[in-house]
Amino acid sequence: MGLKRLLAPKVIAVIGGGPWCAAIIGAARAIGFEGQIVPVHPSKPTIAGLPAVASLKEIQGSVDAAFIGVNRHATLEVVRQLSALGAGGAICFASGFSEAVAEDESAGDLQTALVAAAGDMPILGPNCYGILNALDRCAIWPDQHGLRRVERGVAILTQSSNIAINLTMQARGLPIGMVLTCGNQAQMSQAELARHVLDDPRVTAIGLHIEGFGDLRAWEALAAEAHARGIPIIALKSGRSPQARAAAISHTASLTGVDAGAQALLDRLGIARVHSLPTFLEALKAAHLFGALPSCRIASISCSGGEAALAADAADGTSLCFPPLTQAQKSGLREALGPMVALANPLDYHTYIWRDEAGMTRAWAAMADPDIALTLIILDYPRSDICDPSDWEIATRAAIAASQETGARYAVCATLSEALPEATAHRLLAAGVLPLHGLDHAIAALEAVSAPAPMRQPALALPRPDAETEVLPEADAKAALAAYGLAIPQGAYAKPQTAAMTADQLGYPVALKVMGLAHKTGAGGLALNLQTREDVVAALPKLANGPLWVEQMIAHPVLELLVGVTRDAHGFLLTLAAGGTLTELLEDSQTLLLPAPRADVKQALTRLKCAPRLTGYRGAPAVDMVAVLEAIDAIQAYVLDNAVTVAEVEVNPLILTPQSAIAADALIRKAL
């Protein structure tokens, strides 16, 4: 299903007579559309000054694109007519389809009928604003917009029309080539639209405002194709929240908030995520000019110690770093700045060379280094309405000259977003220098575009839809996982009167567990580290009623981990965290999607707060990392082989010793 005619039409039909339809004509004129616009209305002779036809059949020639500005029921018939006439595509503006199911149960059926009416004709929406194409000077857009013609630029796809409008009004110098709104995505998903956009060689980067993912295979295909073509994707995913899931029965489910799956998916796909609209725009600007940065090593130079400190603070806690100056950098800077400046990165060059264009060029050129991904020149411009910006013109020329002299990547960054004029931003960008608005947003944006490219990943394991489930008894869960290679302690069911004898047979120390309790600790369901028969007898009266399991304790534990898998809209989420009683206390976890390669699992383990204890902390023994990874592989293997029925698996704790990794407790929830 091609979109070429819809995105770059020669003939646009505007169907309907309301103010939105008149606005379509105004938006097309504003962007310089040179094709034919044909209003369609049964009774109005003109719309926005253009002669109207009474029906689609009266249009001479083919319709490349149509804006359907009538109510939802009338939209169905218009779509049928357009499809029958061989139109290139349509924007379905009306609401009241799947987004309104809560108020109108028939709305979902209406959307299904809409897709059927379209047949092979592409449609965007419903509940969709439309498209802006500044590369081909086309707008099918029922409102004002801020785009003007560009030769190359980024494409922005949003699920929110209002956010799309706001983004077009940016004054940061970002060349926006396309804006597409997706609406309900009845026929074509956001990922599929983005793949069509990738086909345009004038598109330098893609920005996605995402509310939900939908077809995960389409997202995998998009990420793979974008990576192959070297086109960066920047995502602003809404819905980030610390609220845990409702009805959680395991520690894993409560650790894995509503956003963990989305983040794990984006990480796996190598799609950089940002968390604000300003950072979104700055990251797209960086991606447009430089693509992905080769590393996270940056430099900063400014004429203020305060600004140097702000730069360092802004990067603290990110993956970006300011490496120490090399000897070559120091030599060049000393020659340019003299003996009075303390050389460091970030650098405060004072004001000795201010207004000296040649001196500023030498200093900024000296800051560049082959191992530096980008050099920030921190520079806030004065207001031109009440100040004289002529000195800053010198600085602008020096920044451009340093870039051209060295061939290195430079950015001029204003600490305040309003302190870098739009005209200056356009001038810098045209000269190959990145203009960045706002230091904090700039640092976040640079971190986003410095993310390493993802390794080749196996296809995601996709869960089946939710179904009624049951929780297996712990002993059954352990046995099921043991069949896949997970080590478990010896244990046996016992009655209270035979528990001591069973403990004698297993060997001490032992644990007593009451089966059927989701959280045994604090519910009278667990007695640990019982060293003798007398300890067992003394513990029995304190336990809750229920089936009793006697189990060997694991000797010489070094660390306890939680390893859990939950079914999610984004796939099967593998959660790794500190286990046992530390799970809620530390609130420290890492999340991956299955299947997770062993290298990714190992890297995730190193990011846990408890990670130093894996390799030996303050003289303590190290754990057997091979055994740990094999245990996690076994849990993954069980889930993948039982993907049709499994809903949740948790091993907590997985007890790690210098020689082993043994599941002391296990939970499996699966479909009936």
ZIJO-V871338 format. One record per residue. N is the residue number from 1. RES is the residue in one letter. OMEGA is omega in radians with two decimals (* if undefined). Layout:
n:N res:RES omega:OMEGA
n:N res:RES omega:OMEGA
This chain:
n:1 res:M omega:-3.09
n:2 res:G omega:-3.12
n:3 res:L omega:-3.03
n:4 res:K omega:-3.11
n:5 res:R omega:-3.13
n:6 res:L omega:-3.07
n:7 res:L omega:-3.14
n:8 res:A omega:-3.03
n:9 res:P omega:2.97
n:10 res:K omega:3.12
n:11 res:V omega:3.12
n:12 res:I omega:3.02
n:13 res:A omega:3.12
n:14 res:V omega:-2.96
n:15 res:I omega:-3.10
n:16 res:G omega:-3.05
n:17 res:G omega:-3.10
n:18 res:G omega:-3.14
n:19 res:P omega:3.11
n:20 res:W omega:-3.13
n:21 res:C omega:3.06
n:22 res:A omega:3.13
n:23 res:A omega:3.08
n:24 res:I omega:-3.11
n:25 res:I omega:3.11
n:26 res:G omega:3.14
n:27 res:A omega:3.12
n:28 res:A omega:3.11
n:29 res:R omega:-3.08
n:30 res:A omega:-3.11
n:31 res:I omega:3.08
n:32 res:G omega:3.13
n:33 res:F omega:-3.06
n:34 res:E omega:-3.14
n:35 res:G omega:-3.08
n:36 res:Q omega:3.05
n:37 res:I omega:-3.09
n:38 res:V omega:3.02
n:39 res:P omega:3.13
n:40 res:V omega:3.11
n:41 res:H omega:-3.05
n:42 res:P omega:-3.05
n:43 res:S omega:-3.11
n:44 res:K omega:-3.12
n:45 res:P omega:3.14
n:46 res:T omega:3.02
n:47 res:I omega:-3.12
n:48 res:A omega:3.08
n:49 res:G omega:3.13
n:50 res:L omega:3.10
n:51 res:P omega:-3.11
n:52 res:A omega:2.98
n:53 res:V omega:-3.04
n:54 res:A omega:-3.12
n:55 res:S omega:3.14
n:56 res:L omega:-3.10
n:57 res:K omega:-3.12
n:58 res:E omega:3.14
n:59 res:I omega:3.11
n:60 res:Q omega:-3.13
n:61 res:G omega:-3.05
n:62 res:S omega:3.06
n:63 res:V omega:3.12
n:64 res:D omega:-3.11
n:65 res:A omega:-3.14
n:66 res:A omega:2.96
n:67 res:F omega:-3.08
n:68 res:I omega:-3.07
n:69 res:G omega:3.11
n:70 res:V omega:-3.08
n:71 res:N omega:-2.97
n:72 res:R omega:-3.14
n:73 res:H omega:3.10
n:74 res:A omega:-3.14
n:75 res:T omega:-3.11
n:76 res:L omega:-3.11
n:77 res:E omega:3.11
n:78 res:V omega:3.12
n:79 res:V omega:3.10
n:80 res:R omega:-3.12
n:81 res:Q omega:-3.13
n:82 res:L omega:3.14
n:83 res:S omega:3.14
n:84 res:A omega:-3.13
n:85 res:L omega:3.12
n:86 res:G omega:3.13
n:87 res:A omega:-3.10
n:88 res:G omega:3.13
n:89 res:G omega:-3.07
n:90 res:A omega:2.99
n:91 res:I omega:3.14
n:92 res:C omega:-3.01
n:93 res:F omega:-2.99
n:94 res:A omega:3.02
n:95 res:S omega:3.13
n:96 res:G omega:3.09
n:97 res:F omega:-3.01
n:98 res:S omega:3.14
n:99 res:E omega:-3.09
n:100 res:A omega:-3.08
n:101 res:V omega:-3.12
n:102 res:A omega:-3.14
n:103 res:E omega:-3.06
n:104 res:D omega:-3.07
n:105 res:E omega:-3.13
n:106 res:S omega:-3.06
n:107 res:A omega:3.12
n:108 res:G omega:3.09
n:109 res:D omega:3.14
n:110 res:L omega:3.13
n:111 res:Q omega:3.07
n:112 res:T omega:3.11
n:113 res:A omega:3.12
n:114 res:L omega:3.14
n:115 res:V omega:3.10
n:116 res:A omega:-3.14
n:117 res:A omega:-3.11
n:118 res:A omega:-3.10
n:119 res:G omega:-3.13
n:120 res:D omega:-3.13
n:121 res:M omega:3.12
n:122 res:P omega:2.99
n:123 res:I omega:3.00
n:124 res:L omega:-3.13
n:125 res:G omega:0.03
n:126 res:P omega:-3.09
n:127 res:N omega:-2.96
n:128 res:C omega:3.14
n:129 res:Y omega:-3.14
n:130 res:G omega:-3.02
n:131 res:I omega:2.95
n:132 res:L omega:3.14
n:133 res:N omega:-3.12
n:134 res:A omega:3.09
n:135 res:L omega:-3.12
n:136 res:D omega:3.11
n:137 res:R omega:3.12
n:138 res:C omega:3.05
n:139 res:A omega:2.94
n:140 res:I omega:-2.81
n:141 res:W omega:-3.00
n:142 res:P omega:-3.08
n:143 res:D omega:3.01
n:144 res:Q omega:3.06
n:145 res:H omega:-3.07
n:146 res:G omega:-3.07
n:147 res:L omega:3.00
n:148 res:R omega:-3.04
n:149 res:R omega:3.00
n:150 res:V omega:3.12
n:151 res:E omega:3.10
n:152 res:R omega:3.11
n:153 res:G omega:-3.10
n:154 res:V omega:3.02
n:155 res:A omega:3.13
n:156 res:I omega:3.10
n:157 res:L omega:-3.10
n:158 res:T omega:2.99
n:159 res:Q omega:3.13
n:160 res:S omega:3.14
n:161 res:S omega:-3.10
n:162 res:N omega:3.08
n:163 res:I omega:3.11
n:164 res:A omega:3.10
n:165 res:I omega:-3.09
n:166 res:N omega:-3.12
n:167 res:L omega:3.13
n:168 res:T omega:-3.11
n:169 res:M omega:-3.13
n:170 res:Q omega:3.13
n:171 res:A omega:-3.03
n:172 res:R omega:-3.14
n:173 res:G omega:-3.13
n:174 res:L omega:3.07
n:175 res:P omega:3.13
n:176 res:I omega:-3.12
n:177 res:G omega:-3.12
n:178 res:M omega:2.93
n:179 res:V omega:3.11
n:180 res:L omega:3.03
n:181 res:T omega:-2.96
n:182 res:C omega:-3.12
n:183 res:G omega:-3.07
n:184 res:N omega:3.13
n:185 res:Q omega:-3.08
n:186 res:A omega:-3.08
n:187 res:Q omega:-3.04
n:188 res:M omega:-3.08
n:189 res:S omega:3.09
n:190 res:Q omega:3.12
n:191 res:A omega:3.12
n:192 res:E omega:3.08
n:193 res:L omega:-3.13
n:194 res:A omega:3.10
n:195 res:R omega:3.07
n:196 res:H omega:-3.13
n:197 res:V omega:3.13
n:198 res:L omega:-3.10
n:199 res:D omega:-3.12
n:200 res:D omega:-3.08
n:201 res:P omega:3.13
n:202 res:R omega:3.13
n:203 res:V omega:-3.03
n:204 res:T omega:3.14
n:205 res:A omega:-3.13
n:206 res:I omega:3.06
n:207 res:G omega:-3.08
n:208 res:L omega:2.91
n:209 res:H omega:-2.95
n:210 res:I omega:3.00
n:211 res:E omega:3.09
n:212 res:G omega:-2.99
n:213 res:F omega:-3.10
n:214 res:G omega:-3.04
n:215 res:D omega:-3.07
n:216 res:L omega:3.10
n:217 res:R omega:3.10
n:218 res:A omega:3.11
n:219 res:W omega:3.07
n:220 res:E omega:-3.13
n:221 res:A omega:3.12
n:222 res:L omega:-3.10
n:223 res:A omega:-3.14
n:224 res:A omega:-3.11
n:225 res:E omega:3.12
n:226 res:A omega:3.13
n:227 res:H omega:3.14
n:228 res:A omega:-3.12
n:229 res:R omega:-3.14
n:230 res:G omega:3.13
n:231 res:I omega:3.14
n:232 res:P omega:3.02
n:233 res:I omega:3.09
n:234 res:I omega:-3.10
n:235 res:A omega:2.94
n:236 res:L omega:-3.09
n:237 res:K omega:3.11
n:238 res:S omega:3.14
n:239 res:G omega:3.10
n:240 res:R omega:-3.07
n:241 res:S omega:3.09
n:242 res:P omega:-3.08
n:243 res:Q omega:-3.13
n:244 res:A omega:-3.11
n:245 res:R omega:3.07
n:246 res:A omega:3.05
n:247 res:A omega:3.12
n:248 res:A omega:3.10
n:249 res:I omega:-3.13
n:250 res:S omega:3.04
n:251 res:H omega:-3.12
n:252 res:T omega:-3.09
n:253 res:A omega:3.13
n:254 res:S omega:3.07
n:255 res:L omega:-3.05
n:256 res:T omega:-3.14
n:257 res:G omega:-3.05
n:258 res:V omega:-3.06
n:259 res:D omega:-3.02
n:260 res:A omega:-3.14
n:261 res:G omega:3.12
n:262 res:A omega:-3.14
n:263 res:Q omega:3.13
n:264 res:A omega:3.13
n:265 res:L omega:3.14
n:266 res:L omega:3.10
n:267 res:D omega:-3.10
n:268 res:R omega:-3.11
n:269 res:L omega:-3.11
n:270 res:G omega:3.10
n:271 res:I omega:-3.10
n:272 res:A omega:-3.12
n:273 res:R omega:3.03
n:274 res:V omega:-2.98
n:275 res:H omega:3.08
n:276 res:S omega:3.12
n:277 res:L omega:3.10
n:278 res:P omega:3.11
n:279 res:T omega:3.08
n:280 res:F omega:-3.13
n:281 res:L omega:-3.13
n:282 res:E omega:3.12
n:283 res:A omega:3.09
n:284 res:L omega:3.12
n:285 res:K omega:3.12
n:286 res:A omega:3.14
n:287 res:A omega:3.11
n:288 res:H omega:-3.03
n:289 res:L omega:-2.99
n:290 res:F omega:-2.99
n:291 res:G omega:3.10
n:292 res:A omega:3.08
n:293 res:L omega:-3.06
n:294 res:P omega:-3.14
n:295 res:S omega:3.11
n:296 res:C omega:-3.10
n:297 res:R omega:-3.12
n:298 res:I omega:3.07
n:299 res:A omega:3.13
n:300 res:S omega:3.11
n:301 res:I omega:-3.13
n:302 res:S omega:-3.10
n:303 res:C omega:-3.09
n:304 res:S omega:3.04
n:305 res:G omega:3.10
n:306 res:G omega:3.13
n:307 res:E omega:3.09
n:308 res:A omega:3.11
n:309 res:A omega:3.10
n:310 res:L omega:3.12
n:311 res:A omega:3.13
n:312 res:A omega:-3.13
n:313 res:D omega:-3.11
n:314 res:A omega:-3.12
n:315 res:A omega:-3.13
n:316 res:D omega:-3.12
n:317 res:G omega:3.05
n:318 res:T omega:3.09
n:319 res:S omega:3.14
n:320 res:L omega:3.09
n:321 res:C omega:3.06
n:322 res:F omega:-3.09
n:323 res:P omega:3.10
n:324 res:P omega:3.13
n:325 res:L omega:3.05
n:326 res:T omega:3.12
n:327 res:Q omega:3.12
n:328 res:A omega:3.09
n:329 res:Q omega:-3.12
n:330 res:K omega:-3.13
n:331 res:S omega:3.14
n:332 res:G omega:-3.14
n:333 res:L omega:3.13
n:334 res:R omega:3.12
n:335 res:E omega:-3.10
n:336 res:A omega:-2.97
n:337 res:L omega:-3.12
n:338 res:G omega:-2.98
n:339 res:P omega:-2.99
n:340 res:M omega:-3.06
n:341 res:V omega:3.05
n:342 res:A omega:-3.02
n:343 res:L omega:-3.13
n:344 res:A omega:3.05
n:345 res:N omega:0.06
n:346 res:P omega:-3.04
n:347 res:L omega:2.93
n:348 res:D omega:-3.09
n:349 res:Y omega:-3.12
n:350 res:H omega:-3.10
n:351 res:T omega:-3.12
n:352 res:Y omega:-3.07
n:353 res:I omega:3.13
n:354 res:W omega:-3.06
n:355 res:R omega:3.11
n:356 res:D omega:-3.03
n:357 res:E omega:3.14
n:358 res:A omega:3.14
n:359 res:G omega:3.12
n:360 res:M omega:3.11
n:361 res:T omega:-3.14
n:362 res:R omega:-3.11
n:363 res:A omega:-3.09
n:364 res:W omega:3.07
n:365 res:A omega:-3.13
n:366 res:A omega:-3.12
n:367 res:M omega:-3.13
n:368 res:A omega:-3.14
n:369 res:D omega:-3.13
n:370 res:P omega:-3.13
n:371 res:D omega:3.10
n:372 res:I omega:-3.12
n:373 res:A omega:-3.09
n:374 res:L omega:3.07
n:375 res:T omega:3.09
n:376 res:L omega:2.94
n:377 res:I omega:-3.08
n:378 res:I omega:-2.98
n:379 res:L omega:3.07
n:380 res:D omega:-3.09
n:381 res:Y omega:3.12
n:382 res:P omega:3.04
n:383 res:R omega:-3.08
n:384 res:S omega:-3.11
n:385 res:D omega:-3.12
n:386 res:I omega:-3.11
n:387 res:C omega:3.10
n:388 res:D omega:-3.08
n:389 res:P omega:-3.00
n:390 res:S omega:3.12
n:391 res:D omega:-3.13
n:392 res:W omega:3.01
n:393 res:E omega:3.08
n:394 res:I omega:-3.13
n:395 res:A omega:3.11
n:396 res:T omega:3.13
n:397 res:R omega:3.14
n:398 res:A omega:3.12
n:399 res:A omega:3.13
n:400 res:I omega:-3.13
n:401 res:A omega:3.12
n:402 res:A omega:3.12
n:403 res:S omega:-3.10
n:404 res:Q omega:-3.12
n:405 res:E omega:-3.04
n:406 res:T omega:-3.02
n:407 res:G omega:-3.12
n:408 res:A omega:3.10
n:409 res:R omega:3.09
n:410 res:Y omega:3.00
n:411 res:A omega:2.94
n:412 res:V omega:-3.02
n:413 res:C omega:3.02
n:414 res:A omega:3.14
n:415 res:T omega:3.06
n:416 res:L omega:-3.05
n:417 res:S omega:-3.10
n:418 res:E omega:-3.06
n:419 res:A omega:3.02
n:420 res:L omega:-3.04
n:421 res:P omega:-3.11
n:422 res:E omega:-3.13
n:423 res:A omega:3.10
n:424 res:T omega:3.11
n:425 res:A omega:3.11
n:426 res:H omega:-3.12
n:427 res:R omega:3.12
n:428 res:L omega:-3.10
n:429 res:L omega:3.13
n:430 res:A omega:-3.13
n:431 res:A omega:3.11
n:432 res:G omega:3.09
n:433 res:V omega:-3.06
n:434 res:L omega:3.03
n:435 res:P omega:-3.11
n:436 res:L omega:-3.04
n:437 res:H omega:3.11
n:438 res:G omega:-3.01
n:439 res:L omega:-3.11
n:440 res:D omega:3.13
n:441 res:H omega:3.13
n:442 res:A omega:-3.14
n:443 res:I omega:3.11
n:444 res:A omega:3.14
n:445 res:A omega:3.14
n:446 res:L omega:3.06
n:447 res:E omega:-3.12
n:448 res:A omega:-3.08
n:449 res:V omega:3.08
n:450 res:S omega:3.14
n:451 res:A omega:-3.14
n:452 res:P omega:3.11
n:453 res:A omega:-3.11
n:454 res:P omega:2.98
n:455 res:M omega:3.04
n:456 res:R omega:-3.08
n:457 res:Q omega:3.01
n:458 res:P omega:-3.14
n:459 res:A omega:3.12
n:460 res:L omega:2.97
n:461 res:A omega:-3.06
n:462 res:L omega:3.12
n:463 res:P omega:2.99
n:464 res:R omega:3.13
n:465 res:P omega:3.14
n:466 res:D omega:3.07
n:467 res:A omega:3.08
n:468 res:E omega:-3.01
n:469 res:T omega:3.02
n:470 res:E omega:3.11
n:471 res:V omega:3.12
n:472 res:L omega:2.98
n:473 res:P omega:-3.07
n:474 res:E omega:-3.12
n:475 res:A omega:3.12
n:476 res:D omega:3.12
n:477 res:A omega:3.13
n:478 res:K omega:3.14
n:479 res:A omega:3.13
n:480 res:A omega:-3.14
n:481 res:L omega:3.11
n:482 res:A omega:3.12
n:483 res:A omega:3.10
n:484 res:Y omega:3.03
n:485 res:G omega:3.13
n:486 res:L omega:3.12
n:487 res:A omega:3.12
n:488 res:I omega:3.11
n:489 res:P omega:3.07
n:490 res:Q omega:3.14
n:491 res:G omega:-3.13
n:492 res:A omega:3.01
n:493 res:Y omega:3.11
n:494 res:A omega:2.96
n:495 res:K omega:3.14
n:496 res:P omega:-3.09
n:497 res:Q omega:3.12
n:498 res:T omega:-3.07
n:499 res:A omega:-3.11
n:500 res:A omega:3.12
n:501 res:M omega:3.11
n:502 res:T omega:3.10
n:503 res:A omega:3.10
n:504 res:D omega:-3.10
n:505 res:Q omega:-3.12
n:506 res:L omega:-3.07
n:507 res:G omega:-3.05
n:508 res:Y omega:-0.03
n:509 res:P omega:3.13
n:510 res:V omega:3.01
n:511 res:A omega:3.00
n:512 res:L omega:-3.11
n:513 res:K omega:3.03
n:514 res:V omega:-3.09
n:515 res:M omega:3.08
n:516 res:G omega:3.10
n:517 res:L omega:-3.14
n:518 res:A omega:3.14
n:519 res:H omega:-3.02
n:520 res:K omega:-3.11
n:521 res:T omega:3.12
n:522 res:G omega:3.14
n:523 res:A omega:-3.13
n:524 res:G omega:-3.07
n:525 res:G omega:-3.01
n:526 res:L omega:3.00
n:527 res:A omega:-2.99
n:528 res:L omega:2.96
n:529 res:N omega:3.09
n:530 res:L omega:-2.94
n:531 res:Q omega:-3.05
n:532 res:T omega:3.05
n:533 res:R omega:-3.14
n:534 res:E omega:3.10
n:535 res:D omega:3.14
n:536 res:V omega:-3.13
n:537 res:V omega:-3.12
n:538 res:A omega:-3.08
n:539 res:A omega:-3.01
n:540 res:L omega:-3.11
n:541 res:P omega:-3.08
n:542 res:K omega:-3.07
n:543 res:L omega:3.06
n:544 res:A omega:3.10
n:545 res:N omega:3.10
n:546 res:G omega:3.11
n:547 res:P omega:-3.02
n:548 res:L omega:3.11
n:549 res:W omega:3.11
n:550 res:V omega:-2.99
n:551 res:E omega:3.07
n:552 res:Q omega:2.99
n:553 res:M omega:-3.12
n:554 res:I omega:-3.06
n:555 res:A omega:3.02
n:556 res:H omega:3.09
n:557 res:P omega:3.07
n:558 res:V omega:-3.05
n:559 res:L omega:3.04
n:560 res:E omega:3.09
n:561 res:L omega:2.88
n:562 res:L omega:3.02
n:563 res:V omega:-3.08
n:564 res:G omega:3.06
n:565 res:V omega:3.09
n:566 res:T omega:3.09
n:567 res:R omega:-3.00
n:568 res:D omega:3.10
n:569 res:A omega:-3.10
n:570 res:H omega:-3.11
n:571 res:G omega:3.04
n:572 res:F omega:-3.12
n:573 res:L omega:3.04
n:574 res:L omega:-3.13
n:575 res:T omega:3.07
n:576 res:L omega:-3.09
n:577 res:A omega:2.95
n:578 res:A omega:-3.01
n:579 res:G omega:3.13
n:580 res:G omega:-3.09
n:581 res:T omega:-3.10
n:582 res:L omega:-3.02
n:583 res:T omega:-3.14
n:584 res:E omega:-3.07
n:585 res:L omega:-3.06
n:586 res:L omega:-3.08
n:587 res:E omega:-3.05
n:588 res:D omega:-3.11
n:589 res:S omega:3.03
n:590 res:Q omega:-3.06
n:591 res:T omega:3.06
n:592 res:L omega:3.06
n:593 res:L omega:3.14
n:594 res:L omega:-0.10
n:595 res:P omega:-3.11
n:596 res:A omega:3.11
n:597 res:P omega:-3.08
n:598 res:R omega:-3.14
n:599 res:A omega:3.11
n:600 res:D omega:3.11
n:601 res:V omega:3.14
n:602 res:K omega:3.13
n:603 res:Q omega:3.12
n:604 res:A omega:3.12
n:605 res:L omega:-3.13
n:606 res:T omega:-3.14
n:607 res:R omega:3.10
n:608 res:L omega:3.09
n:609 res:K omega:-3.13
n:610 res:C omega:-3.04
n:611 res:A omega:3.14
n:612 res:P omega:-3.12
n:613 res:R omega:3.09
n:614 res:L omega:-3.05
n:615 res:T omega:3.14
n:616 res:G omega:-3.05
n:617 res:Y omega:3.12
n:618 res:R omega:3.06
n:619 res:G omega:3.10
n:620 res:A omega:3.14
n:621 res:P omega:3.06
n:622 res:A omega:3.08
n:623 res:V omega:3.05
n:624 res:D omega:-3.03
n:625 res:M omega:3.10
n:626 res:V omega:3.12
n:627 res:A omega:3.11
n:628 res:V omega:-3.11
n:629 res:L omega:3.08
n:630 res:E omega:3.10
n:631 res:A omega:3.13
n:632 res:I omega:3.06
n:633 res:D omega:-3.14
n:634 res:A omega:3.12
n:635 res:I omega:3.08
n:636 res:Q omega:-3.09
n:637 res:A omega:3.11
n:638 res:Y omega:-3.10
n:639 res:V omega:-3.08
n:640 res:L omega:3.12
n:641 res:D omega:-3.10
n:642 res:N omega:-3.04
n:643 res:A omega:-3.11
n:644 res:V omega:-3.02
n:645 res:T omega:-3.00
n:646 res:V omega:3.09
n:647 res:A omega:-3.07
n:648 res:E omega:3.04
n:649 res:V omega:3.06
n:650 res:E omega:2.96
n:651 res:V omega:-3.11
n:652 res:N omega:0.11
n:653 res:P omega:2.82
n:654 res:L omega:-3.02
n:655 res:I omega:-3.09
n:656 res:L omega:3.08
n:657 res:T omega:3.09
n:658 res:P omega:-3.09
n:659 res:Q omega:-2.97
n:660 res:S omega:2.99
n:661 res:A omega:-2.95
n:662 res:I omega:-3.13
n:663 res:A omega:3.13
n:664 res:A omega:3.11
n:665 res:D omega:-3.12
n:666 res:A omega:3.10
n:667 res:L omega:3.02
n:668 res:I omega:3.03
n:669 res:R omega:-3.07
n:670 res:K omega:-3.10
n:671 res:A omega:3.12
n:672 res:L omega:*
